[in-house]
Amino acid sequence: MQLSSVTTAKLIFLDKAWQNRREIIDALCQCLYEEGAVSDKALFEEAVWQREQLSETGFEQGIAIPHGKSSTVKRPTFAAVRLTQPVEDWPTMGGEDSVSLVFLLAVPDGDDAGHLRLLSSLSLALMDENNVAALRAAPTVDAFLAKLDVSEAPQEKVVVNESGKSLVVITSCSAGIAHTYMAAEALEKAGAAKGIRVYSEKQGASGTEDELTPEQIAQAEGVIFAATLPPKGRERFAGKPFISTSVSEPLKDAEGLIDRILQQPDGIVAADANATTVTSSRPQSFGARLYQGVSSGISYMIPVIVAAGLMIGIGQLSASMVGVTAIGEARYGSDPNTFLQICHYLTQYGNMIMKFMYPVFAAFMAYSIADRPGLVPGFIGGAFAGGLHYTLWAQTGGIPSGFLGALLLGMIAGLLADWLNRHIHLHKHLQAMKPMLIVPGISVLVIFFLNFYFVDPVFGGINRFFQQFILDHGNSSALTLAVIITSLTAFDLGGPVNKSAGAIAIGLAADHIFPLTARVLGIVIPPIGIGLATVIDRYVVRQRVFDENQRVTGTTSLILGFLAIGEGAIPFMLKNPVITISINITGAIIGSLIAISFGSVQWFPLPAIWGWPLVQNLPAYLAGMTTGVLFIAFANVFVRFYLIKAGKMTLN
């Protein structure tokens, strides 16, 4: 694509002194509107900002490529500006947040192919440092456009060296657009410099492009997985040396990656036809495997939480519109009012979906460790952690192990299935028995005994201890008891410890011994605080400290928090338990102590927003809640910012 053919000289601005990202986007949108490229500036600018909220559009070398898809765009085009001084508020993937060359793309809604062609062409044009330098030095707009078109001139294909070496590459990123193509281009160029042919398969937003052929794979010395998302068709590379890295790494050190795959690969893609796991010559540390498993489990668990929260919210909010606040009570299931019956069962439906949160988490945690052999034992372990066995076995009084049980059982399921899959060797005629019978049979049996003799007794004992602890302090001062109840409520966000605290707190309130103020604040403050942190991070420390998935989860947590559903924040607790739990407890304690000290009282178990009118001294309640929420939000942002700068935490 000749880039000059999709823009005009009137859409290119050189040496402007615009001061910040908002001013730049507004000015470029205005010029697109004035040139007739978009029919409604406001709607198009809104589409651009919606895309900005998804992930960073700033890249290396001080370049940003914001883009918007809208029905108001008449034709694919772009506007560009070269700044006299870099702006320092544009989030970039590398965290520099400094941009001086901006290209704003406008694409008609539904024109995915045009969007990707334009974005990939521009991304590849900006890969060459010499070309970027020429763009910065271009004296006129015509010279600027000419430099863009020079980069599009056909290049001679790379020829492999005399030894016939070649490599294959899979690239993908969460957005599936710019970095997918830029990483592939960087590796192809680095290979060319070494006389090595690099074939790249881009697994982008429009599907798989330049799919690798069996011949290319067979001839390759190894495979590089430069991917944020799990690569598709990994089993094609069985027996090949591999390395796995983030999609941004080739942009930093493509030559280093090629040296690494040839000299010190991470391992060999497993040749077992019944599995797609990899065997590694440099095994990951235990902590790295656990972290990767937790991250994978969280990403699959999030839709379960969102779906469950949506159903509960619809049911409760709909019922509250007709004055019913306790729609979850069993009596509404047979209420003569059909509307209330539907609201009741929608709420119960959401609660049912929520029961599958831990099974899904543990299943995909185990899957990340052991691939398909880990799915079944992981799911069963998560079912134990969620307490489904107590329900199905009609056992009353059982206390599920919650998120700690899901972590332990998911990890054990994955490690055990992986070990069995790699160490059990059968005759080729019996090979099918391993994935269908032996591995799942042994692993689920081990999970049963582990849960029966260790997980349930240990965590049940812990929860019973907390129950007794609360009872023993029932006659203590109001503030002491508030600290205890709030701490245990905020500890595991709807888990067994939370429920244990709730049972005692509701009992004390029912006897009119101690109100539920601390309890309800301990429910809502953590999820709202964590959700707020994912929104304000870039304004507080001028960069993102949460990745794209966490920002989506944070929005869900923020909304569900007002509905008194703490489970939306569980993904953060699972990924960084020490940080998240300690900040949650501290913030919830601060909020509840402020509210109670200023005379706020809530006797009803209604922590959601529709229960606020029943609070005595609502201003004190809101003041305490706001303080606790702000503490959690800012503490999360600053702690994560420090850890990222210290190199102890990454966003990948």
C-alpha positions in Angstrom: 0.0 0.0 0.0 1.4 3.4 -1.0 0.7 5.4 2.1 0.6 8.8 0.3 -2.4 7.5 -1.7 -4.6 7.3 1.4 -3.9 10.8 2.8 -3.3 14.3 1.6 -0.8 17.1 2.3 -3.4 19.0 4.2 -3.5 16.1 6.8 0.2 16.2 7.5 1.5 18.8 10.1 5.2 19.5 10.7 6.8 21.0 13.8 3.7 21.8 15.8 3.9 22.9 19.4 0.9 21.0 20.7 1.2 20.3 24.4 -0.5 17.0 25.3 -2.3 13.9 23.9 -5.8 15.4 24.2 -4.8 18.5 22.2 -3.1 16.3 19.5 -6.0 13.9 19.1 -8.6 16.8 19.0 -6.6 18.8 16.4 -6.1 15.8 14.1 -9.7 14.8 14.4 -10.7 18.4 13.5 -8.5 18.4 10.4 -10.0 15.0 9.3 -13.4 16.5 9.7 -12.5 19.7 7.8 -11.1 17.6 4.9 -14.3 15.6 4.7 -12.7 12.3 5.8 -15.2 12.0 8.7 -18.7 13.2 8.8 -19.0 13.7 12.6 -15.9 14.8 14.5 -17.3 14.1 18.0 -18.4 10.6 17.2 -15.0 9.8 15.6 -13.0 11.3 18.4 -15.1 9.2 20.8 -14.1 6.1 18.9 -10.4 7.1 19.0 -10.6 7.5 22.8 -12.4 4.2 23.2 -9.5 2.6 21.5 -7.0 4.5 23.6 -8.6 3.0 26.7 -8.0 -0.6 25.5 -4.2 -0.5 25.4 -1.2 1.7 24.7 -0.9 3.1 21.2 2.6 4.5 21.9 5.6 2.6 20.6 9.3 2.8 20.6 11.3 5.7 19.1 8.7 8.2 20.3 6.0 7.1 17.9 2.3 6.8 18.5 -0.4 5.3 16.2 -3.8 6.1 17.7 -6.7 4.8 15.5 -10.4 4.8 15.4 -13.1 2.8 13.6 -16.4 4.5 13.1 -19.4 4.7 10.8 -18.6 8.4 10.4 -15.4 7.7 8.5 -15.9 7.9 4.8 -12.7 6.3 3.6 -9.6 4.8 5.1 -7.0 7.6 5.7 -4.6 9.0 8.3 -3.4 12.4 9.6 0.0 12.9 11.1 1.9 15.5 13.2 5.6 15.9 14.0 6.0 17.8 17.2 8.6 20.4 18.1 8.9 18.9 21.6 7.7 15.5 22.8 4.6 15.2 24.9 5.0 13.3 28.1 1.5 12.0 28.7 1.1 9.4 26.0 1.2 5.8 27.4 3.7 3.7 25.5 4.4 0.0 25.6 7.9 0.5 27.0 6.7 2.9 29.8 8.5 6.0 28.5 5.3 7.9 27.8 7.2 10.3 25.5 5.9 10.8 22.0 6.9 13.3 19.2 5.6 11.7 16.0 1.8 10.8 15.8 -0.2 9.1 13.1 -4.0 9.1 13.6 -5.7 6.4 11.5 -9.4 6.7 10.5 -11.1 3.6 9.1 -14.8 3.0 8.3 -16.6 0.7 10.7 -16.7 -2.9 9.4 -13.6 -2.4 7.2 -11.4 -4.7 9.2 -9.2 -5.6 6.1 -8.7 -1.9 5.3 -7.9 -1.1 9.0 -5.3 -3.8 9.2 -3.7 -3.1 5.8 -3.3 0.6 6.7 -2.1 0.0 10.3 0.3 -2.8 9.3 1.7 -0.8 6.4 2.3 2.2 8.6 3.7 0.1 11.4 6.2 -1.6 9.1 7.2 1.7 7.6 8.1 2.9 11.1 10.2 -0.1 11.9 13.3 1.2 10.2 15.2 3.6 12.5 16.8 5.3 9.5 13.4 5.9 8.0 12.1 7.4 11.2 15.1 9.7 11.4 14.4 10.8 7.8 10.8 11.5 8.7 11.9 13.7 11.6 14.3 15.6 9.3 12.0 15.9 6.3 11.9 19.7 5.4 8.5 19.6 3.7 5.2 17.7 3.8 5.9 16.3 0.3 9.3 15.0 1.5 7.7 13.5 4.6 5.2 11.6 2.4 7.9 10.5 0.0 9.9 9.0 2.9 6.8 6.9 3.9 6.4 5.6 0.3 10.1 4.7 0.0 9.7 2.3 2.9 6.9 0.7 0.9 9.1 -0.1 -2.1 9.3 -3.8 -2.8 12.4 -5.4 -1.2 14.4 -8.3 -2.3 13.5 -11.4 -0.5 16.0 -12.7 2.0 18.0 -15.7 0.7 19.1 -18.3 3.3 22.9 -18.7 3.7 24.9 -21.5 2.4 24.1 -23.8 5.3 20.4 -23.5 4.4 19.3 -22.2 7.8 15.8 -20.9 8.3 13.5 -20.1 11.3 9.8 -19.9 11.8 8.1 -17.4 13.9 4.6 -17.0 15.5 3.6 -13.5 16.5 0.5 -12.3 18.3 -0.6 -9.5 20.7 -3.7 -8.8 22.7 -5.0 -6.3 20.1 -3.8 -8.4 17.2 -2.6 -5.4 15.2 0.5 -3.2 15.3 2.9 -5.3 17.5 1.9 -8.5 15.7 3.3 -7.1 12.4 6.2 -5.1 13.9 7.5 -8.1 15.8 7.5 -10.3 12.7 9.2 -7.6 10.6 11.9 -7.1 13.3 12.7 -10.8 13.3 12.7 -11.0 9.5 15.2 -8.1 9.3 17.4 -9.5 12.1 17.5 -12.9 10.3 18.3 -11.2 7.0 21.3 -9.5 8.7 22.6 -12.9 9.7 21.8 -14.6 6.3 19.0 -16.6 7.9 15.5 -16.8 6.2 12.8 -16.1 8.7 9.2 -17.2 7.9 6.6 -15.4 10.1 3.0 -16.3 10.8 0.9 -13.5 12.1 -2.0 -14.5 14.3 -3.7 -11.1 14.4 -7.1 -9.5 14.7 -8.2 -10.7 11.3 -7.1 -14.3 11.9 -4.0 -16.1 10.8 -2.0 -14.5 8.0 1.0 -16.0 6.1 0.3 -19.4 7.6 3.4 -21.5 7.8 3.5 -24.4 5.4 4.6 -27.9 6.5 7.7 -27.6 4.3 8.7 -24.3 6.0 8.3 -25.9 9.5 10.1 -29.1 8.5 13.2 -27.1 7.2 13.3 -24.7 10.1 16.1 -24.8 12.7 13.6 -23.8 15.4 10.5 -21.8 16.2 10.1 -18.5 18.1 6.8 -17.9 19.9 6.7 -14.0 20.2 3.2 -14.0 21.5 1.1 -12.4 24.2 -1.7 -14.9 23.5 -1.3 -18.7 23.4 -0.2 -19.5 19.9 -2.6 -21.5 17.8 -1.5 -24.8 16.3 1.5 -25.3 18.5 1.5 -29.0 17.9 2.7 -28.4 14.4 6.1 -27.8 15.8 6.6 -31.1 17.6 10.3 -31.9 17.9 11.5 -28.4 17.1 13.6 -26.3 19.4 11.6 -23.3 20.7 11.8 -20.1 22.7 8.8 -18.2 24.1 8.9 -14.5 24.7 6.6 -11.5 24.7 5.6 -9.8 21.5 7.5 -6.6 22.4 10.8 -8.4 22.9 11.7 -8.6 19.1 11.4 -4.8 18.9 14.1 -4.5 21.6 16.5 -7.4 20.7 15.5 -9.4 17.6 19.1 -10.4 16.9 19.5 -11.7 20.5 16.4 -13.8 20.1 17.8 -15.4 16.9 21.1 -16.1 18.6 19.2 -17.7 21.6 17.0 -20.0 19.4 20.1 -21.3 17.6 22.4 -21.6 20.6 20.3 -22.0 23.8 16.6 -22.6 23.1 14.2 -22.9 26.0 13.5 -26.5 25.1 11.9 -28.9 22.5 8.2 -28.9 21.5 7.0 -32.3 22.7 6.6 -35.0 20.0 3.8 -36.8 21.9 0.9 -36.9 19.4 -1.6 -36.8 22.3 -0.2 -33.7 23.9 0.9 -30.3 22.9 3.2 -29.6 25.9 6.8 -28.7 25.6 9.9 -30.2 27.2 12.5 -27.7 28.2 16.2 -27.9 28.4 15.9 -24.8 30.7 13.0 -25.6 32.9 11.1 -22.7 34.4 11.4 -22.1 38.0 8.6 -23.3 40.2 7.6 -19.7 40.9 7.5 -18.9 37.2 5.4 -21.9 36.4 3.0 -21.1 39.2 2.8 -17.4 38.2 2.1 -18.4 34.5 -0.6 -20.9 35.7 -2.3 -18.3 37.9 -2.3 -15.7 35.1 -3.8 -18.2 32.6 -6.5 -19.3 35.1 -7.5 -15.8 35.9 -7.9 -14.9 32.2 -10.4 -17.8 31.7 -12.1 -17.1 35.1 -12.9 -13.5 34.3 -15.8 -14.2 31.9 -17.4 -16.4 34.5 -17.3 -13.7 37.1 -18.6 -11.1 34.7 -21.5 -13.3 33.6 -22.4 -14.3 37.1 -22.3 -10.7 38.4 -24.4 -9.5 35.4 -27.2 -12.1 36.2 -27.1 -11.3 39.9 -27.2 -7.5 39.2 -30.1 -7.7 36.8 -32.1 -9.8 39.2 -31.4 -7.7 42.3 -31.7 -4.3 40.5 -35.0 -5.3 38.8 -36.5 -6.5 42.1 -35.4 -3.3 43.9 -37.4 -1.3 41.4 -40.6 -2.8 42.9 -39.4 -2.4 46.5 -38.0 -5.9 47.1 -34.4 -6.0 48.5 -34.1 -9.7 49.5 -35.0 -11.3 46.2 -32.6 -14.2 46.9 -34.9 -15.6 49.7 -36.4 -18.9 48.8 -40.0 -17.7 49.2 -39.7 -15.6 46.1 -39.2 -18.7 44.0 -42.9 -19.6 44.4 -44.2 -16.0 44.6 -47.4 -15.5 42.7 -45.9 -12.5 41.0 -44.1 -13.9 37.9 -41.8 -10.9 37.7 -40.5 -11.6 41.2 -40.0 -15.3 40.4 -37.9 -14.3 37.3 -35.8 -11.9 39.4 -35.3 -14.6 42.1 -34.2 -17.2 39.6 -32.0 -14.8 37.7 -30.2 -14.1 41.0 -29.9 -17.8 41.8 -28.7 -18.4 38.2 -25.9 -15.9 38.8 -25.0 -17.6 42.1 -24.9 -20.9 40.2 -22.6 -19.5 37.6 -20.3 -18.1 40.3 -19.9 -21.6 41.7 -18.0 -22.5 38.6 -15.5 -19.7 39.1 -12.9 -21.8 41.0 -13.4 -24.9 38.8 -12.6 -22.8 35.7 -9.7 -21.1 37.4 -8.1 -24.3 38.6 -8.8 -26.2 35.3 -6.9 -23.6 33.2 -4.2 -23.1 35.8 -3.5 -26.8 35.5 -3.9 -26.6 31.7 -1.2 -23.9 31.6 1.2 -26.2 33.4 0.3 -29.6 31.8 -1.8 -28.7 28.7 -4.8 -30.9 28.1 -3.9 -33.6 30.6 -4.3 -31.1 33.4 -7.8 -29.9 32.5 -9.8 -32.7 34.2 -8.0 -32.9 37.5 -7.8 -29.1 37.7 -11.5 -28.8 37.2 -12.2 -31.4 39.8 -9.8 -29.6 42.2 -11.6 -26.3 41.6 -15.0 -27.9 42.2 -13.7 -29.1 45.6 -12.4 -25.5 46.3 -15.8 -24.1 45.5 -17.6 -26.5 47.8 -19.6 -28.2 45.0 -19.0 -31.6 46.7 -20.9 -30.4 49.8 -23.8 -29.5 47.7 -23.9 -32.6 45.6 -23.2 -34.9 48.6 -26.0 -33.1 50.6 -23.5 -32.3 53.4 -24.5 -29.4 55.6 -22.0 -27.3 57.5 -19.1 -27.9 55.2 -16.8 -25.0 54.6 -15.1 -24.8 51.2 -11.4 -24.1 50.9 -12.0 -21.1 48.6 -9.2 -19.4 46.6 -6.4 -20.9 48.6 -7.7 -24.4 47.9 -8.1 -23.5 44.2 -4.5 -22.4 44.1 -3.2 -25.5 45.8 -5.3 -28.0 44.0 -4.9 -26.4 40.6 -1.2 -26.3 41.0 -1.0 -30.0 42.2 -3.3 -31.1 39.4 -1.1 -29.5 36.7 2.2 -30.6 38.1 1.0 -34.2 38.7 -0.7 -34.5 35.2 2.4 -33.1 33.6 4.7 -35.5 35.5 2.5 -38.5 34.6 2.3 -37.5 31.0 6.0 -37.3 30.6 7.1 -40.3 32.6 4.5 -43.0 31.7 5.6 -44.8 28.6 3.4 -47.4 27.0 3.6 -49.7 23.9 2.4 -47.8 20.8 -0.7 -49.9 20.6 -1.6 -48.9 24.2 -0.6 -45.3 23.8 -4.2 -44.1 23.6 -4.9 -45.3 27.1 -2.6 -42.7 28.7 -4.5 -39.5 27.9 -7.9 -41.2 28.1 -7.6 -43.4 31.2 -4.3 -43.5 33.0 -3.4 -39.8 33.5 -6.9 -38.6 34.3 -7.6 -41.6 36.5 -4.5 -41.3 38.7 -4.6 -37.6 38.9 -8.3 -37.2 40.0 -7.8 -40.0 42.5 -4.8 -38.1 44.0 -6.9 -34.9 44.0 -9.6 -36.7 45.9 -7.3 -37.9 48.7 -5.4 -34.7 48.9 -8.7 -32.7 49.3 -10.2 -35.3 51.7 -7.2 -35.6 54.0 -5.5 -32.2 53.8 -7.3 -29.3 52.0 -10.7 -29.6 53.5 -9.5 -30.4 57.0 -6.8 -27.7 57.1 -8.9 -24.9 55.6 -12.0 -26.0 57.5 -10.0 -25.8 60.7 -8.7 -22.4 59.8 -12.2 -21.1 59.1 -13.5 -22.6 62.4 -10.7 -20.9 64.2 -11.8 -17.6 62.7 -15.4 -18.2 63.7 -14.4 -18.9 67.3 -12.0 -15.9 67.3 -15.0 -13.6 66.4 -17.1 -15.2 69.1 -14.4 -14.8 71.7 -14.2 -11.1 70.9 -17.9 -10.5 70.8 -17.9 -8.5 74.0 -14.9 -6.4 73.1 -15.0 -2.7 72.3 -17.0 -1.7 69.2 -13.9 -0.6 67.3 -11.9 -3.7 68.2 -14.8 -5.9 67.0 -15.2 -3.8 63.9 -11.5 -4.3 63.0 -11.8 -8.0 63.4 -15.0 -8.3 61.3 -13.8 -6.0 58.6 -10.4 -7.8 58.3 -12.0 -11.2 57.9 -14.6 -9.9 55.5 -12.0 -8.2 53.3 -9.6 -11.2 53.5 -10.9 -13.4 50.7 -13.7 -11.4 48.9 -16.7 -13.7 49.3 -14.7 -16.8 50.2 -15.1 -19.0 53.3 -13.3 -16.7 55.7 -15.6 -13.9 54.5 -18.6 -16.1 54.9 -17.6 -17.2 58.4 -17.2 -13.6 59.4 -20.6 -12.8 57.8 -22.4 -15.6 59.7 -21.2 -14.3 63.0 -21.7 -10.7 62.2 -25.3 -11.3 61.0 -26.0 -13.3 64.2 -24.7 -10.4 66.3 -26.9 -8.0 64.4 -29.9 -10.2 64.6 -29.6 -10.2 68.4 -29.1 -6.4 68.2 -25.7 -6.8 69.8 -23.5 -5.3 67.1 -24.5 -3.6 63.8 -23.3 -4.7 60.4 -21.6 -1.4 59.5 -18.1 -2.9 59.5 -19.3 -6.0 57.7 -21.0 -4.2 54.8 -18.1 -1.8 54.3 -15.6 -4.7 54.3 -17.6 -6.1 51.4 -17.8 -3.1 49.1 -14.5 -1.2 49.7 -12.0 -3.7 48.3 -13.6 -4.3 44.9 -14.4 -0.6 44.3 -10.9 0.4 45.4 -9.2 -2.1 43.1 -11.4 -1.2 40.2 -10.7 2.5 40.7 -7.0 1.8 40.8 -7.1 0.4 37.2 -8.8 3.6 36.0 -6.6 6.2 37.7 -3.1 4.6 37.4 -2.1 6.5 34.3 -3.2 9.8 35.8 -1.4 9.2 39.2 2.0 7.9 38.0 1.7 8.8 34.3 1.9 5.3 33.1 -0.2 2.1 33.2 0.6 -0.3 36.0 -2.1 -2.8 35.1 -2.2 -4.8 31.9 -5.1 -4.8 29.5 -6.8 -7.8 31.0 -6.5 -6.4 34.5 -8.1 -3.1 33.3 -11.1 -5.0 31.9 -11.3 -7.0 35.1 -11.0 -3.8 37.1 -14.0 -2.2 35.4 -16.0 -5.2 36.2 -14.8 -5.2 39.8 -15.7 -1.5 40.1 -19.3 -2.1 38.9 -19.8 -5.3 40.9 -18.5 -3.6 44.0 -21.5 -1.2 44.1 -23.7 -4.4 43.8 -21.8 -5.8 46.9 -20.2 -8.6 44.8 -16.6 -8.8 45.9 -15.7 -11.7 43.6 -14.8 -9.3 40.7 -11.6 -8.4 42.5 -10.5 -12.1 43.1 -8.3 -12.2 40.0 -6.1 -9.5 41.5 -5.9 -11.4 44.8 -5.0 -14.6 43.0 -2.2 -13.0 41.0 -0.7 -10.9 43.8 -2.1 -12.3 47.1 0.3 -10.7 49.6 0.0 -7.2 48.1 -3.8 -7.3 47.4 -4.9 -8.9 50.6 -2.9 -6.6 52.9 -4.0 -3.5 51.1 -7.6 -4.7 51.0 -7.7 -5.3 54.7 -6.0 -2.0 55.6 -8.3 0.0 53.4 -11.4 -1.7 54.6 -10.3 -1.1 58.3 -9.6 2.5 57.7 -13.0 3.0 56.0 -15.0 1.1 58.7 -13.3 2.9 61.6 -14.0 6.3 60.1 -17.7 5.5 59.5 -18.2 4.0 62.9 -16.3 6.7 64.8 -18.5 9.3 63.2 -21.7 7.5 64.1 -22.7 5.5 61.1 -24.9 2.5 61.8 -26.3 -0.2 59.4 -28.3 -3.0 61.0 -29.4 -4.6 57.7 -27.4 -7.0 55.6 -27.7 -4.8 52.5 -24.2 -3.6 51.4 -25.3 -2.9 47.8 -26.1 0.6 46.7 -29.8 0.1 47.2 -29.2 -0.5 50.9 -27.6 2.9 51.5 -30.9 4.7 52.3 -31.3 2.4 55.3 -28.0 3.5 56.8 -28.1 5.8 59.8 -25.8 8.8 59.3 -25.2 8.1 55.6 -22.7 11.0 55.2 -20.4 9.3 57.7 -20.9 6.0 56.0 -20.0 7.5 52.6 -17.0 9.3 54.0 -15.6 6.1 55.5 -16.2 4.2 52.3 -14.7 6.9 50.1 -11.6 7.1 52.3 -11.1 3.3 52.3 -11.6 3.1 48.5 -9.1 5.9 47.8 -6.5 4.3 50.1 -6.8 0.9 48.3 -6.7 2.6 44.9 -3.7 4.8 45.5 -1.8 2.1 47.5 -2.3 -0.4 44.6 -1.0 2.1 42.1 2.0 3.2 44.0 3.1 -0.2 45.1 2.8 -1.6 41.6 4.6 1.4 40.2 7.5 0.9 42.6 7.7 -2.8 41.8 7.7 -2.2 38.1 10.4 0.4 38.3 12.4 -1.9 40.6 12.1 -4.7 38.0 10.2 -6.9 40.4 7.0 -6.9 38.4 6.1 -6.8 34.7 2.9 -6.2 32.8 3.4 -9.2 30.5 
